[in-house]
Amino acid sequence: MTVPMAAGRGPKYHRIADALRAEIQSGELEAGKKLPAETALVSRFGVALPTLRQALGILRAEGLIESRHGIGTFVKEARRRQRRSRNRYGRARDDQQLLSADFEHRIVSAGREPAPPYVAEAMEIEPGTEVVVRRRHLHDKTTGQLEEIGASYLTVDVAGGTFLEEPTVVPKALFLCVEDLSGQQYTHARDAWVSRLPTAAEADLFNLAPGAPVLHVTHTARAAEGNVLEISESIWPADRVMFIDEYDIPEHGQAPAARSDV
């Protein structure tokens, strides 16, 4: 049943968004289906076109709908890609494939750049010291849609003068290449997650609606000796990815390295 716009004192565009959201959640507006034309929605709710577009903007920011250029506005599929961080290294060691083997990898650039301050701090080098940076875009193999923007930072003494300075996709997971070149094994990783608004360039590349957030992970991988072998960054539209962390709960107390704030 079509949900009417609720009466109340709130802005009309919020009430329109509430009505359409309820229809999406109930399944009346099905995932993958096209929304009624803007003219039809304007007539239904009795509002001006700018008001309707404000309502649709809310639903876009929530990841419930998406606009396809020259076609119309559609209810988005509910499926999110899953990232299970703890499983990735073991799987790649077994199959000798890329960590994100389900995507099409495109290396945007590779070469030496001054280390950003946070990378320099983690690597315990002076800010501005040259590191090898590999920048990548990961695309859906079927649709071609950009799904991830990423970069990896490596020390020059490991990656300098090697094929890692070439803008080509590596033959296996990058960490396996670094282990071969360095003679050291990745033994410890730390992932730091933040949700933030995208830069203008990121919003344009991902074709994000105004106000839509991204998730940004900074991944620091160390060898048994404690030195940093790689720092990598990955950025996703927040509505397209789900992070799953499964772990055993100890029977007895263990002193944590740091307390949780939340």
ZADO-1210 file (C-alpha; in nm, 4 decimals, padded with zeros to 6 digits):
<atoms>
<atom x="00.0000" y="00.0000" z="00.0000" code="MET" pos="1"/>
<atom x="00.1334" y="00.3407" z="-00.0927" code="THR" pos="2"/>
<atom x="00.2358" y="00.5346" z="00.2171" code="VAL" pos="3"/>
<atom x="00.0965" y="00.8895" z="00.2304" code="PRO" pos="4"/>
<atom x="00.3047" y="01.1836" z="00.3369" code="MET" pos="5"/>
<atom x="00.2629" y="01.2125" z="00.7132" code="ALA" pos="6"/>
<atom x="00.0993" y="01.5201" z="00.8565" code="ALA" pos="7"/>
<atom x="00.3078" y="01.7311" z="01.0879" code="GLY" pos="8"/>
<atom x="00.5160" y="02.0408" z="01.1315" code="ARG" pos="9"/>
<atom x="00.8425" y="01.8995" z="01.0001" code="GLY" pos="10"/>
<atom x="00.9771" y="02.0070" z="00.6609" code="PRO" pos="11"/>
<atom x="00.7765" y="01.8595" z="00.3746" code="LYS" pos="12"/>
<atom x="01.0847" y="01.7057" z="00.2141" code="TYR" pos="13"/>
<atom x="01.1561" y="01.5101" z="00.5350" code="HIS" pos="14"/>
<atom x="00.7998" y="01.3769" z="00.5364" code="ARG" pos="15"/>
<atom x="00.8238" y="01.2790" z="00.1696" code="ILE" pos="16"/>
<atom x="01.1520" y="01.0997" z="00.2396" code="ALA" pos="17"/>
<atom x="00.9867" y="00.9177" z="00.5319" code="ASP" pos="18"/>
<atom x="00.7004" y="00.7994" z="00.3084" code="ALA" pos="19"/>
<atom x="00.9271" y="00.6763" z="00.0293" code="LEU" pos="20"/>
<atom x="01.1675" y="00.5159" z="00.2756" code="ARG" pos="21"/>
<atom x="00.8804" y="00.3187" z="00.4282" code="ALA" pos="22"/>
<atom x="00.7798" y="00.1934" z="00.0826" code="GLU" pos="23"/>
<atom x="01.1370" y="00.0857" z="00.0112" code="ILE" pos="24"/>
<atom x="01.1679" y="-00.0932" z="00.3460" code="GLN" pos="25"/>
<atom x="00.8336" y="-00.2696" z="00.3009" code="SER" pos="26"/>
<atom x="00.9293" y="-00.3872" z="-00.0467" code="GLY" pos="27"/>
<atom x="00.6545" y="-00.1970" z="-00.2248" code="GLU" pos="28"/>
<atom x="00.9293" y="-00.0104" z="-00.4058" code="LEU" pos="29"/>
<atom x="01.1459" y="-00.3106" z="-00.4944" code="GLU" pos="30"/>
<atom x="01.5245" y="-00.3164" z="-00.5020" code="ALA" pos="31"/>
<atom x="01.6519" y="-00.2571" z="-00.8526" code="GLY" pos="32"/>
<atom x="01.3234" y="-00.1060" z="-00.9698" code="LYS" pos="33"/>
<atom x="01.2841" y="00.2434" z="-01.1099" code="LYS" pos="34"/>
<atom x="01.1114" y="00.5075" z="-00.8989" code="LEU" pos="35"/>
<atom x="00.8078" y="00.6856" z="-01.0441" code="PRO" pos="36"/>
<atom x="00.8943" y="00.9898" z="-01.2531" code="ALA" pos="37"/>
<atom x="00.9551" y="01.3147" z="-01.0682" code="GLU" pos="38"/>
<atom x="00.6433" y="01.4628" z="-01.2267" code="THR" pos="39"/>
<atom x="00.4349" y="01.1766" z="-01.0852" code="ALA" pos="40"/>
<atom x="00.5853" y="01.2169" z="-00.7378" code="LEU" pos="41"/>
<atom x="00.5352" y="01.5950" z="-00.7451" code="VAL" pos="42"/>
<atom x="00.1690" y="01.5348" z="-00.8272" code="SER" pos="43"/>
<atom x="00.1290" y="01.2663" z="-00.5616" code="ARG" pos="44"/>
<atom x="00.2747" y="01.4721" z="-00.2766" code="PHE" pos="45"/>
<atom x="00.1487" y="01.8108" z="-00.3960" code="GLY" pos="46"/>
<atom x="00.4846" y="01.9851" z="-00.3667" code="VAL" pos="47"/>
<atom x="00.7194" y="02.1804" z="-00.5910" code="ALA" pos="48"/>
<atom x="00.9972" y="02.0016" z="-00.7768" code="LEU" pos="49"/>
<atom x="01.2808" y="02.1476" z="-00.5604" code="PRO" pos="50"/>
<atom x="01.1087" y="02.0113" z="-00.2479" code="THR" pos="51"/>
<atom x="01.0817" y="01.6646" z="-00.4014" code="LEU" pos="52"/>
<atom x="01.4467" y="01.6713" z="-00.5023" code="ARG" pos="53"/>
<atom x="01.5473" y="01.7588" z="-00.1449" code="GLN" pos="54"/>
<atom x="01.3621" y="01.4467" z="-00.0301" code="ALA" pos="55"/>
<atom x="01.5311" y="01.2317" z="-00.2925" code="LEU" pos="56"/>
<atom x="01.8651" y="01.3780" z="-00.1867" code="GLY" pos="57"/>
<atom x="01.8090" y="01.2434" z="00.1657" code="ILE" pos="58"/>
<atom x="01.7411" y="00.8939" z="00.0320" code="LEU" pos="59"/>
<atom x="02.0506" y="00.9096" z="-00.1905" code="ARG" pos="60"/>
<atom x="02.2670" y="01.0096" z="00.1069" code="ALA" pos="61"/>
<atom x="02.1240" y="00.7142" z="00.3003" code="GLU" pos="62"/>
<atom x="02.2188" y="00.4808" z="00.0161" code="GLY" pos="63"/>
<atom x="01.8593" y="00.3787" z="-00.0555" code="LEU" pos="64"/>
<atom x="01.8336" y="00.5107" z="-00.4112" code="ILE" pos="65"/>
<atom x="02.0697" y="00.5941" z="-00.6951" code="GLU" pos="66"/>
<atom x="02.0424" y="00.8017" z="-01.0110" code="SER" pos="67"/>
<atom x="02.1553" y="00.6586" z="-01.3421" code="ARG" pos="68"/>
<atom x="02.2427" y="00.9260" z="-01.5929" code="HIS" pos="69"/>
<atom x="01.9858" y="00.9540" z="-01.8692" code="GLY" pos="70"/>
<atom x="01.7749" y="00.6672" z="-01.7316" code="ILE" pos="71"/>
<atom x="01.6187" y="00.7658" z="-01.4000" code="GLY" pos="72"/>
<atom x="01.6282" y="00.6983" z="-01.0272" code="THR" pos="73"/>
<atom x="01.6317" y="00.3418" z="-00.8928" code="PHE" pos="74"/>
<atom x="01.5992" y="00.1673" z="-00.5576" code="VAL" pos="75"/>
<atom x="01.9443" y="00.0353" z="-00.4722" code="LYS" pos="76"/>
<atom x="02.0151" y="-00.3297" z="-00.4157" code="GLU" pos="77"/>
<atom x="02.0578" y="-00.4070" z="-00.0462" code="ALA" pos="78"/>
<atom x="02.3675" y="-00.6217" z="-00.1031" code="ARG" pos="79"/>
<atom x="02.6898" y="-00.4914" z="00.0499" code="ARG" pos="80"/>
<atom x="03.0337" y="-00.6297" z="-00.0185" code="ARG" pos="81"/>
<atom x="03.1828" y="-00.8055" z="00.2817" code="GLN" pos="82"/>
<atom x="03.5374" y="-00.7535" z="00.4025" code="ARG" pos="83"/>
<atom x="03.6714" y="-01.0105" z="00.6476" code="ARG" pos="84"/>
<atom x="04.0114" y="-00.8629" z="00.7248" code="SER" pos="85"/>
<atom x="04.1475" y="-01.1560" z="00.9262" code="ARG" pos="86"/>
<atom x="04.0846" y="-01.4046" z="00.6439" code="ASN" pos="87"/>
<atom x="04.2466" y="-01.2129" z="00.3597" code="ARG" pos="88"/>
<atom x="04.6146" y="-01.2949" z="00.4117" code="TYR" pos="89"/>
<atom x="04.5639" y="-01.6670" z="00.4627" code="GLY" pos="90"/>
<atom x="04.3443" y="-01.6968" z="00.1554" code="ARG" pos="91"/>
<atom x="04.5986" y="-01.5110" z="-00.0592" code="ALA" pos="92"/>
<atom x="04.8845" y="-01.7260" z="00.0697" code="ARG" pos="93"/>
<atom x="04.6919" y="-02.0354" z="-00.0367" code="ASP" pos="94"/>
<atom x="04.5767" y="-01.9290" z="-00.3823" code="ASP" pos="95"/>
<atom x="04.8610" y="-01.6848" z="-00.4690" code="GLN" pos="96"/>
<atom x="04.6070" y="-01.4335" z="-00.6031" code="GLN" pos="97"/>
<atom x="04.5454" y="-01.0669" z="-00.5331" code="LEU" pos="98"/>
<atom x="04.3904" y="-00.9746" z="-00.1987" code="LEU" pos="99"/>
<atom x="04.0856" y="-00.8317" z="-00.3751" code="SER" pos="100"/>
<atom x="04.0750" y="-01.0856" z="-00.6552" code="ALA" pos="101"/>
<atom x="03.7042" y="-01.0299" z="-00.7238" code="ASP" pos="102"/>
<atom x="03.7726" y="-00.6785" z="-00.8563" code="PHE" pos="103"/>
<atom x="03.9337" y="-00.5453" z="-01.1712" code="GLU" pos="104"/>
<atom x="04.2548" y="-00.3752" z="-01.0588" code="HIS" pos="105"/>
<atom x="04.3736" y="-00.0596" z="-01.2308" code="ARG" pos="106"/>
<atom x="04.7026" y="00.0942" z="-01.1182" code="ILE" pos="107"/>
<atom x="04.6612" y="00.4706" z="-01.1462" code="VAL" pos="108"/>
<atom x="05.0251" y="00.5519" z="-01.0682" code="SER" pos="109"/>
<atom x="05.3381" y="00.4023" z="-00.9174" code="ALA" pos="110"/>
<atom x="05.6610" y="00.5710" z="-00.8182" code="GLY" pos="111"/>
<atom x="05.8361" y="00.7747" z="-00.5535" code="ARG" pos="112"/>
<atom x="05.6636" y="01.0482" z="-00.3544" code="GLU" pos="113"/>
<atom x="05.7363" y="01.2313" z="-00.0290" code="PRO" pos="114"/>
<atom x="05.5862" y="01.0386" z="00.2623" code="ALA" pos="115"/>
<atom x="05.2790" y="01.2075" z="00.4170" code="PRO" pos="116"/>
<atom x="05.3329" y="01.2906" z="00.7869" code="PRO" pos="117"/>
<atom x="05.1240" y="00.9993" z="00.9227" code="TYR" pos="118"/>
<atom x="05.3054" y="00.7511" z="00.6951" code="VAL" pos="119"/>
<atom x="05.6440" y="00.8904" z="00.7941" code="ALA" pos="120"/>
<atom x="05.5516" y="00.8664" z="01.1638" code="GLU" pos="121"/>
<atom x="05.4423" y="00.5014" z="01.1322" code="ALA" pos="122"/>
<atom x="05.7563" y="00.4107" z="00.9368" code="MET" pos="123"/>
<atom x="05.9732" y="00.6088" z="01.1775" code="GLU" pos="124"/>
<atom x="06.1257" y="00.8158" z="00.8989" code="ILE" pos="125"/>
<atom x="06.1550" y="01.1906" z="00.8514" code="GLU" pos="126"/>
<atom x="05.8464" y="01.3588" z="00.6987" code="PRO" pos="127"/>
<atom x="05.9035" y="01.4144" z="00.3286" code="GLY" pos="128"/>
<atom x="06.1341" y="01.1141" z="00.2931" code="THR" pos="129"/>
<atom x="06.0722" y="00.9433" z="-00.0395" code="GLU" pos="130"/>
<atom x="05.8646" y="00.6252" z="-00.0371" code="VAL" pos="131"/>
<atom x="05.7278" y="00.4136" z="-00.3185" code="VAL" pos="132"/>
<atom x="05.3552" y="00.4765" z="-00.3614" code="VAL" pos="133"/>
<atom x="05.1215" y="00.2561" z="-00.5647" code="ARG" pos="134"/>
<atom x="04.7781" y="00.4109" z="-00.6253" code="ARG" pos="135"/>
<atom x="04.4944" y="00.1876" z="-00.7414" code="ARG" pos="136"/>
<atom x="04.1293" y="00.1877" z="-00.8398" code="HIS" pos="137"/>
<atom x="03.9234" y="-00.1295" z="-00.7995" code="LEU" pos="138"/>
<atom x="03.6229" y="-00.1745" z="-01.0279" code="HIS" pos="139"/>
<atom x="03.3328" y="-00.4169" z="-01.0374" code="ASP" pos="140"/>
<atom x="03.4166" y="-00.6694" z="-01.3097" code="LYS" pos="141"/>
<atom x="03.0587" y="-00.6816" z="-01.4380" code="THR" pos="142"/>
<atom x="02.9395" y="-00.3207" z="-01.4225" code="THR" pos="143"/>
<atom x="03.2740" y="-00.1387" z="-01.4368" code="GLY" pos="144"/>
<atom x="03.1650" y="00.0727" z="-01.1392" code="GLN" pos="145"/>
<atom x="03.4445" y="00.2092" z="-00.9205" code="LEU" pos="146"/>
<atom x="03.4228" y="00.0357" z="-00.5806" code="GLU" pos="147"/>
<atom x="03.7481" y="00.1254" z="-00.4042" code="GLU" pos="148"/>
<atom x="04.0196" y="00.3901" z="-00.4145" code="ILE" pos="149"/>
<atom x="04.3446" y="00.2752" z="-00.2585" code="GLY" pos="150"/>
<atom x="04.7142" y="00.3390" z="-00.2138" code="ALA" pos="151"/>
<atom x="05.0080" y="00.1437" z="-00.0722" code="SER" pos="152"/>
<atom x="05.3228" y="00.3007" z="00.0753" code="TYR" pos="153"/>
<atom x="05.6481" y="00.1029" z="00.0752" code="LEU" pos="154"/>
<atom x="06.0030" y="00.1880" z="00.1775" code="THR" pos="155"/>
<atom x="06.2488" y="00.2648" z="-00.1009" code="VAL" pos="156"/>
<atom x="06.5002" y="00.0135" z="00.0335" code="ASP" pos="157"/>
<atom x="06.2467" y="-00.2644" z="-00.0351" code="VAL" pos="158"/>
<atom x="06.0527" y="-00.1447" z="-00.3404" code="ALA" pos="159"/>
<atom x="06.2891" y="00.1064" z="-00.5002" code="GLY" pos="160"/>
<atom x="06.4198" y="00.0079" z="-00.8424" code="GLY" pos="161"/>
<atom x="06.1853" y="-00.2929" z="-00.8631" code="THR" pos="162"/>
<atom x="05.8740" y="-00.3768" z="-01.0638" code="PHE" pos="163"/>
<atom x="05.6709" y="-00.2210" z="-00.7822" code="LEU" pos="164"/>
<atom x="05.7624" y="00.1198" z="-00.9245" code="GLU" pos="165"/>
<atom x="05.5894" y="00.0265" z="-01.2499" code="GLU" pos="166"/>
<atom x="05.2177" y="00.1136" z="-01.2951" code="PRO" pos="167"/>
<atom x="05.1187" y="-00.2450" z="-01.3672" code="THR" pos="168"/>
<atom x="04.9109" y="-00.4958" z="-01.1714" code="VAL" pos="169"/>
<atom x="05.1347" y="-00.7314" z="-00.9719" code="VAL" pos="170"/>
<atom x="05.1162" y="-01.1067" z="-01.0432" code="PRO" pos="171"/>
<atom x="05.0016" y="-01.1934" z="-00.6899" code="LYS" pos="172"/>
<atom x="04.9044" y="-01.0165" z="-00.3690" code="ALA" pos="173"/>
<atom x="05.1261" y="-00.7154" z="-00.3065" code="LEU" pos="174"/>
<atom x="05.2264" y="-00.8396" z="00.0375" code="PHE" pos="175"/>
<atom x="05.3604" y="-01.1611" z="-00.1167" code="LEU" pos="176"/>
<atom x="05.5721" y="-00.9537" z="-00.3558" code="CYS" pos="177"/>
<atom x="05.7035" y="-00.7451" z="-00.0650" code="VAL" pos="178"/>
<atom x="05.7871" y="-01.0594" z="00.1324" code="GLU" pos="179"/>
<atom x="05.9838" y="-01.1948" z="-00.1653" code="ASP" pos="180"/>
<atom x="06.1768" y="-00.8689" z="-00.2073" code="LEU" pos="181"/>
<atom x="06.2421" y="-00.8018" z="00.1618" code="SER" pos="182"/>
<atom x="06.2985" y="-01.1554" z="00.2876" code="GLY" pos="183"/>
<atom x="06.0635" y="-01.0744" z="00.5761" code="GLN" pos="184"/>
<atom x="05.7143" y="-01.2003" z="00.6492" code="GLN" pos="185"/>
<atom x="05.4062" y="-00.9993" z="00.7408" code="TYR" pos="186"/>
<atom x="05.3258" y="-01.0987" z="01.0998" code="THR" pos="187"/>
<atom x="05.1135" y="-00.8191" z="01.2520" code="HIS" pos="188"/>
<atom x="04.8522" y="-00.5819" z="01.1109" code="ALA" pos="189"/>
<atom x="04.6579" y="-00.2875" z="01.2487" code="ARG" pos="190"/>
<atom x="04.3488" y="-00.1417" z="01.0807" code="ASP" pos="191"/>
<atom x="04.2212" y="00.2051" z="01.1764" code="ALA" pos="192"/>
<atom x="03.8716" y="00.2902" z="01.0457" code="TRP" pos="193"/>
<atom x="03.7080" y="00.6306" z="01.0125" code="VAL" pos="194"/>
<atom x="03.3859" y="00.7465" z="00.8509" code="SER" pos="195"/>
<atom x="03.4135" y="01.0869" z="00.6853" code="ARG" pos="196"/>
<atom x="03.2802" y="01.3012" z="00.4061" code="LEU" pos="197"/>
<atom x="03.4582" y="01.2447" z="00.0750" code="PRO" pos="198"/>
<atom x="03.6883" y="01.4918" z="-00.0897" code="THR" pos="199"/>
<atom x="03.5513" y="01.6578" z="-00.4021" code="ALA" pos="200"/>
<atom x="03.7634" y="01.4251" z="-00.6170" code="ALA" pos="201"/>
<atom x="03.6414" y="01.1134" z="-00.4322" code="GLU" pos="202"/>
<atom x="03.2767" y="01.2195" z="-00.4572" code="ALA" pos="203"/>
<atom x="03.3204" y="01.2738" z="-00.8301" code="ASP" pos="204"/>
<atom x="03.4968" y="00.9411" z="-00.8886" code="LEU" pos="205"/>
<atom x="03.2375" y="00.7450" z="-00.6910" code="PHE" pos="206"/>
<atom x="02.9479" y="00.9551" z="-00.8263" code="ASN" pos="207"/>
<atom x="02.8234" y="01.0167" z="-00.4713" code="LEU" pos="208"/>
<atom x="02.5228" y="01.2217" z="-00.3728" code="ALA" pos="209"/>
<atom x="02.5903" y="01.5337" z="-00.1619" code="PRO" pos="210"/>
<atom x="02.6378" y="01.4372" z="00.2011" code="GLY" pos="211"/>
<atom x="02.7072" y="01.0683" z="00.1332" code="ALA" pos="212"/>
<atom x="02.9975" y="00.9473" z="00.3521" code="PRO" pos="213"/>
<atom x="03.2908" y="00.7195" z="00.2770" code="VAL" pos="214"/>
<atom x="03.4733" y="00.4689" z="00.4948" code="LEU" pos="215"/>
<atom x="03.8510" y="00.5049" z="00.5082" code="HIS" pos="216"/>
<atom x="04.0793" y="00.2355" z="00.6494" code="VAL" pos="217"/>
<atom x="04.4513" y="00.2785" z="00.7130" code="THR" pos="218"/>
<atom x="04.6227" y="-00.0604" z="00.7289" code="HIS" pos="219"/>
<atom x="04.9702" y="-00.0910" z="00.8831" code="THR" pos="220"/>
<atom x="05.1529" y="-00.4221" z="00.8354" code="ALA" pos="221"/>
<atom x="05.4710" y="-00.5096" z="01.0262" code="ARG" pos="222"/>
<atom x="05.7332" y="-00.7827" z="01.0189" code="ALA" pos="223"/>
<atom x="05.8299" y="-00.9918" z="01.3215" code="ALA" pos="224"/>
<atom x="06.1186" y="-00.7488" z="01.3832" code="GLU" pos="225"/>
<atom x="05.8652" y="-00.4684" z="01.4297" code="GLY" pos="226"/>
<atom x="05.9510" y="-00.2664" z="01.1185" code="ASN" pos="227"/>
<atom x="05.6723" y="-00.1499" z="00.8880" code="VAL" pos="228"/>
<atom x="05.6593" y="-00.3393" z="00.5579" code="LEU" pos="229"/>
<atom x="05.3554" y="-00.1622" z="00.4132" code="GLU" pos="230"/>
<atom x="05.1000" y="00.1040" z="00.4883" code="ILE" pos="231"/>
<atom x="04.7905" y="00.0922" z="00.2724" code="SER" pos="232"/>
<atom x="04.4746" y="00.2981" z="00.2503" code="GLU" pos="233"/>
<atom x="04.1367" y="00.1954" z="00.1138" code="SER" pos="234"/>
<atom x="03.8308" y="00.4142" z="00.0641" code="ILE" pos="235"/>
<atom x="03.4775" y="00.2895" z="-00.0083" code="TRP" pos="236"/>
<atom x="03.1337" y="00.4525" z="-00.0315" code="PRO" pos="237"/>
<atom x="02.9903" y="00.3745" z="00.3124" code="ALA" pos="238"/>
<atom x="02.6690" y="00.2231" z="00.1778" code="ASP" pos="239"/>
<atom x="02.8469" y="-00.0381" z="-00.0370" code="ARG" pos="240"/>
<atom x="03.0582" y="-00.2277" z="00.2141" code="VAL" pos="241"/>
<atom x="03.0214" y="-00.4240" z="00.5374" code="MET" pos="242"/>
<atom x="03.3097" y="-00.5112" z="00.7701" code="PHE" pos="243"/>
<atom x="03.2908" y="-00.8387" z="00.9585" code="ILE" pos="244"/>
<atom x="03.5285" y="-00.9284" z="01.2411" code="ASP" pos="245"/>
<atom x="03.4868" y="-01.2706" z="01.3996" code="GLU" pos="246"/>
<atom x="03.7044" y="-01.3775" z="01.6935" code="TYR" pos="247"/>
<atom x="03.7126" y="-01.6026" z="01.9975" code="ASP" pos="248"/>
<atom x="03.6229" y="-01.4518" z="02.3341" code="ILE" pos="249"/>
<atom x="03.8800" y="-01.5543" z="02.5976" code="PRO" pos="250"/>
<atom x="03.7574" y="-01.7386" z="02.9066" code="GLU" pos="251"/>
<atom x="04.0010" y="-01.5503" z="03.1277" code="HIS" pos="252"/>
<atom x="04.1021" y="-01.1860" z="03.1274" code="GLY" pos="253"/>
<atom x="04.3862" y="-01.0756" z="02.9051" code="GLN" pos="254"/>
<atom x="04.5558" y="-00.7382" z="02.9357" code="ALA" pos="255"/>
<atom x="04.4769" y="-00.5378" z="02.6186" code="PRO" pos="256"/>
<atom x="04.7384" y="-00.3311" z="02.4415" code="ALA" pos="257"/>
<atom x="04.5004" y="-00.0352" z="02.4664" code="ALA" pos="258"/>
<atom x="04.1543" y="00.0205" z="02.6073" code="ARG" pos="259"/>
<atom x="03.8470" y="00.0679" z="02.3879" code="SER" pos="260"/>
<atom x="03.6751" y="00.4042" z="02.4017" code="ASP" pos="261"/>
<atom x="03.3434" y="00.2638" z="02.2727" code="VAL" pos="262"/>
</atoms>
